[in-house]
């Protein structure tokens, strides 16, 4: 049996996705766009998934395709979504 090290904790993973979600929300608000407008623009049929992903609720999270589309829609570099939010 392999004895593999734990690379990251679940808390670290949750914090990672919370950070991405917070960055997406911050940029959306700066662009003065609604959740519905953004959701439809990235190919979602309603704002439900988008709202949950933006709030990291119900285990919904943005994937790389979502982030690529969001970066194009917001006209920002995709790297902005990964920047750590200062506390």
DACORQUI-V710934 format. One record per residue. N is the residue number from 0. RES is the residue in one small letter. PHI is phi in whole degrees, 0 to 359 (* if undefined). BURIAL is 1 if it has 9 or more other C-alpha atoms within 8 Angstrom, else 0. Layout:
# DACORQUI-V710934
n=(N:N)
res=(RES:RES)
phi=(PHI:PHI)
burial=(BURIAL:BURIAL)
This chain:
# DACORQUI-V710934
n=(0:1:2:3:4:5:6:7:8:9:10:11:12:13:14:15:16:17:18:19:20:21:22:23:24:25:26:27:28:29:30:31:32:33:34:35:36:37:38:39:40:41:42:43:44:45:46:47:48:49:50:51:52:53:54:55:56:57:58:59:60:61:62:63:64:65:66:67:68:69:70:71:72:73:74:75:76:77:78:79:80:81:82:83:84:85:86)
res=(x:x:x:x:x:x:x:x:x:x:x:x:x:x:x:x:x:x:x:x:x:x:x:x:x:x:x:x:x:x:x:x:x:x:x:x:x:x:x:x:x:x:x:x:x:x:x:x:x:x:x:x:x:x:x:x:x:x:x:x:x:x:x:x:x:x:x:x:x:x:x:x:x:x:x:x:x:x:x:x:x:x:x:x:x:x:x)
phi=(*:281:250:271:286:280:279:221:271:298:299:297:296:300:295:299:289:298:296:300:300:296:294:299:298:301:292:302:295:298:276:56:245:277:299:297:302:291:303:295:294:261:97:276:276:206:272:304:299:301:299:293:292:294:257:45:248:54:59:265:215:286:259:295:296:302:295:297:297:296:296:291:298:277:58:229:288:300:300:300:292:261:294:288:278:286:263)
burial=(0:0:0:0:0:0:0:0:0:0:0:0:1:0:0:0:1:1:1:1:1:1:1:1:1:0:1:1:1:0:0:0:1:0:1:1:0:1:1:1:0:1:0:1:0:1:1:0:1:1:1:1:1:1:1:1:0:0:0:1:1:1:0:0:0:1:1:1:1:1:1:0:1:1:0:0:0:1:0:0:1:1:1:0:0:0:0)
